[in-house]
Amino acid sequence: MTLLIQTLILGIALGGVYALMGSGLSLIFGVMRIVNLAHPSLIMIGAYVAYWPFRLSNIEPMFMLPVAAIILACIGAILYRFVFEREARSAKYSEMTVLLTFALAMIVEGMLGTAFTNTQRITSPDYATEAFFLADIFIPKGQLYASIISIIIISALALFLKYSRLGYAIRATTENREAAELLGVNVNRVGLISFAIGLALAGAAGALVSFIFSFFPSKHWEWIVILMSLVVLGGMGSILGTVIGAFLLSAVAALVGTYFGATWSTLTFFIALFVVLLVRPQGLFGEKPELA
């Protein structure tokens, strides 16, 4: 019983970080229908933004979180303006973005590999190797702090989307882009801001990832399956679904890894993605696609 509880705690703690990693991906798809395969590689940039100040000046990676978020938001605004905005009205836009973001992921990987090589790195603040103990149960401080911060950021995003004027515009664009434009919403501006916010979340996630996982430029290919599985499970475009999917799959993967081996833990995400696409492609909270 102790082993079961311990495993669930570790899985849930990682679930918060996965939720933040996936929430930006979900927001971007929900508003612009961009399938951003480059999202994990951009998270990697946030990880390096947190890593080097810690390595050179011992600056806490959590202090670099807002810096990483701002840098990625600026990158997002530039990418949307010059790459993704042009063909936003195309009927094949989502399909086109798969190829565009795949190419972008390769470019980012190549740039990071050239700059930093494929050496595995990790920031190592004291709390990354410490834990809270409750009888025979332990809670890693690094994972706990990262999960709490992730939930705070996602909650702030939810409040922003629900109560701010710009949040109304983003939600309206998510529901129906054409109708929102007819009602006076500047959908291009909303798209740019949403893309910037989505990548800001990626930057914040990268800062947290830097002391949770070891990372290197090619690591993003492993993360894309994890993120796509939890986003598809929750429902493409649903941030709430992404959060629930993250906690659910993270807990299941932790249980599988404990009882069947670490190899099967990663495979859990592949199997989940395959099964969801076969059985319920709209996910838990997504809308069922209409037949033409």
C-alpha positions in Angstrom: 0.0 0.0 0.0 2.9 2.4 0.8 4.4 1.7 -2.6 1.1 2.5 -4.3 0.7 5.8 -2.5 4.3 6.7 -3.0 4.0 6.0 -6.8 0.8 8.0 -7.1 2.4 11.0 -5.3 5.3 11.0 -7.6 3.1 10.7 -10.7 0.8 13.5 -9.6 3.7 15.7 -8.8 5.0 15.3 -12.3 1.5 15.8 -13.7 1.5 19.5 -12.8 4.6 20.1 -14.8 3.2 18.1 -17.8 0.0 20.1 -17.5 1.9 23.4 -17.9 4.0 21.9 -20.8 0.8 21.0 -22.6 -1.4 24.0 -21.8 0.4 26.3 -24.2 0.1 23.7 -26.9 -3.6 23.3 -26.2 -4.2 27.1 -26.2 -2.4 27.5 -29.5 -4.4 24.8 -31.2 -7.7 26.0 -29.7 -7.3 29.5 -31.0 -5.4 29.1 -34.3 -5.7 25.4 -35.1 -1.9 25.2 -35.2 -0.6 21.7 -34.4 2.7 22.9 -32.9 5.1 20.0 -33.1 7.9 22.5 -32.3 6.4 23.2 -28.8 8.8 20.8 -26.9 11.8 22.1 -28.7 10.8 25.6 -27.7 10.4 24.4 -24.1 14.0 23.3 -24.4 15.0 27.0 -25.0 13.3 27.9 -21.7 15.3 25.1 -20.0 18.6 26.5 -21.3 17.6 30.1 -20.3 17.3 28.8 -16.8 20.3 26.5 -16.9 23.1 28.9 -17.9 22.4 31.6 -15.3 22.4 28.8 -12.6 25.6 27.3 -14.0 27.5 30.6 -14.4 26.1 32.7 -11.5 24.1 30.2 -9.3 20.8 32.1 -10.0 17.8 30.0 -9.0 16.0 28.5 -12.1 12.7 29.6 -10.6 13.9 33.2 -10.6 14.5 32.8 -14.4 11.0 31.6 -15.0 9.6 35.0 -15.9 12.6 35.8 -18.1 12.2 32.5 -20.0 8.5 33.3 -20.4 9.2 36.8 -21.8 11.9 35.6 -24.2 9.6 32.8 -25.6 6.7 35.2 -25.8 8.7 37.5 -28.0 9.9 34.6 -30.1 6.2 33.5 -30.4 5.1 37.0 -31.5 7.8 37.1 -34.2 7.1 33.5 -35.4 3.3 34.2 -35.7 3.8 37.5 -37.5 6.2 36.2 -40.1 5.4 32.5 -40.4 1.9 31.5 -39.3 -0.2 34.6 -39.9 0.0 34.6 -43.7 -2.1 31.4 -44.4 -4.4 31.5 -41.4 -7.5 31.6 -43.6 -6.5 28.6 -45.6 -8.8 25.5 -45.4 -5.7 23.4 -45.1 -4.1 25.5 -42.4 -3.8 22.9 -39.7 -2.2 20.4 -42.1 0.2 23.1 -43.2 1.2 23.9 -39.7 2.2 20.3 -39.0 4.9 20.6 -41.7 5.9 24.1 -40.7 6.3 23.3 -37.0 8.1 20.0 -37.8 10.6 22.1 -39.8 10.8 24.6 -37.0 11.5 21.8 -34.5 14.4 20.6 -36.6 15.8 24.2 -36.9 15.6 24.8 -33.2 17.2 21.4 -32.4 20.0 22.1 -34.9 20.6 25.6 -33.4 20.6 24.3 -29.8 22.8 21.3 -30.8 25.3 23.6 -32.5 25.4 26.1 -29.5 25.3 23.6 -26.6 26.0 20.1 -28.2 23.9 17.1 -27.2 25.4 16.8 -23.7 22.7 16.1 -21.1 22.3 18.9 -18.6 20.3 19.6 -15.5 20.2 22.5 -13.0 20.9 21.3 -9.5 19.6 23.7 -6.8 19.4 22.2 -3.3 15.7 21.5 -3.4 16.1 19.4 -6.5 17.6 16.6 -4.4 15.7 17.1 -1.2 12.3 15.8 0.0 9.6 16.1 2.6 9.1 12.9 4.6 5.7 11.8 6.0 6.4 8.5 7.8 7.5 6.1 5.0 6.3 8.5 2.2 8.5 11.1 0.7 7.6 14.0 -1.6 10.5 15.4 -3.7 10.7 19.2 -3.1 11.7 20.0 -6.7 8.7 18.2 -8.2 6.3 19.6 -5.5 7.5 23.2 -6.1 7.3 22.8 -9.9 3.9 21.3 -9.7 2.5 24.1 -7.4 4.0 26.8 -9.6 2.5 25.1 -12.7 -1.0 25.0 -11.2 -0.7 28.7 -10.1 0.3 29.7 -13.7 -2.5 27.6 -15.2 -5.0 29.0 -12.7 -3.9 32.6 -13.6 -4.4 31.7 -17.3 -7.9 30.4 -16.6 -8.9 33.5 -14.7 -7.4 35.7 -17.5 -9.4 33.8 -20.2 -12.6 33.9 -18.2 -12.7 37.5 -16.8 -10.5 39.7 -19.0 -11.8 41.5 -22.1 -9.0 40.0 -24.2 -9.8 36.6 -22.6 -13.4 36.9 -24.0 -12.0 37.6 -27.4 -9.7 34.6 -27.2 -12.5 32.3 -26.2 -14.8 33.7 -28.9 -12.1 33.1 -31.5 -11.6 29.6 -30.1 -15.4 28.8 -30.4 -15.8 30.3 -33.9 -13.2 32.3 -35.7 -15.5 33.7 -38.4 -18.3 34.7 -36.0 -15.8 36.4 -33.7 -14.5 38.4 -36.7 -18.0 39.4 -37.7 -18.6 40.7 -34.1 -15.5 43.0 -34.4 -12.8 40.8 -32.9 -9.4 41.4 -34.5 -8.7 37.7 -34.9 -5.1 38.3 -36.2 -4.3 40.3 -33.1 -5.9 37.6 -30.9 -3.9 34.9 -32.8 -0.6 36.8 -32.2 -1.3 37.3 -28.6 -2.5 33.8 -28.0 0.6 32.3 -29.8 2.8 34.6 -27.6 1.0 33.4 -24.5 1.3 29.8 -25.5 5.1 30.1 -26.0 5.4 32.1 -22.8 3.9 29.0 -21.0 6.4 26.9 -22.9 9.2 29.1 -21.5 7.9 28.9 -18.0 7.6 25.1 -18.3 11.2 25.0 -19.6 12.5 26.8 -16.5 10.8 24.2 -14.3 11.8 21.3 -16.5 15.5 22.3 -16.1 15.7 20.9 -12.6 13.1 18.1 -12.9 14.5 16.3 -15.9 17.9 16.1 -17.6 17.6 17.6 -21.1 19.5 18.0 -24.3 18.5 19.3 -27.8 17.1 16.0 -29.1 15.1 15.4 -26.0 12.1 17.1 -27.5 11.2 14.1 -29.7 10.4 12.1 -26.6 8.4 15.0 -25.1 6.2 15.5 -28.2 4.5 12.1 -27.8 3.9 12.8 -24.1 2.4 16.2 -24.8 0.3 15.1 -27.7 -1.1 12.1 -25.8 -2.3 14.2 -22.9 -3.6 17.0 -25.1 -5.5 14.5 -27.3 -6.8 12.7 -24.3 -8.2 15.9 -22.8 -9.5 17.2 -26.1 -7.5 19.3 -28.6 -7.9 22.9 -27.5 -9.3 22.2 -24.0 -6.9 23.5 -21.3 -9.0 21.9 -18.6 -8.9 18.6 -20.5 -5.1 19.0 -20.9 -4.7 19.4 -17.1 -6.9 16.4 -16.3 -5.1 14.4 -19.0 -1.7 15.3 -17.7 -2.5 14.2 -14.1 -4.2 11.1 -15.2 -1.6 9.9 -17.7 1.3 10.9 -15.4 -0.2 8.8 -12.5 -0.9 5.8 -14.8 2.6 6.0 -16.3 4.2 6.1 -12.8 2.2 3.0 -11.8 3.1 1.2 -14.9 6.8 2.1 -14.5 6.8 0.9 -10.9 5.1 -2.4 -11.5 6.1 -3.3 -15.0 9.4 -1.4 -15.6 10.6 2.0 -16.8 10.4 1.1 -20.5 6.7 0.5 -20.2 6.2 3.8 -18.4 7.1 5.9 -21.5 5.2 3.4 -23.7 2.0 4.3 -21.7 1.8 7.6 -23.5 2.1 6.0 -26.9 -0.6 3.5 -26.1 -2.9 6.2 -24.7 -2.5 8.3 -27.8 -3.2 5.3 -30.1 -6.3 4.2 -28.1 -7.8 7.6 -27.8 -7.5 8.3 -31.5 -9.2 5.0 -32.2 -12.0 5.1 -29.6 -12.7 8.8 -28.9 -10.7 11.1 -31.2 -12.3 14.2 -29.8 -10.9 13.4 -26.3 -12.6 13.8 -23.0 -13.7 17.4 -23.4 -13.4 18.0 -27.1 -16.2 18.4 -29.5 -17.2 15.5 -31.7 -16.3 16.3 -35.3 -19.3 16.5 -37.7 -19.4 14.3 -40.7 -19.5 16.2 -44.0 
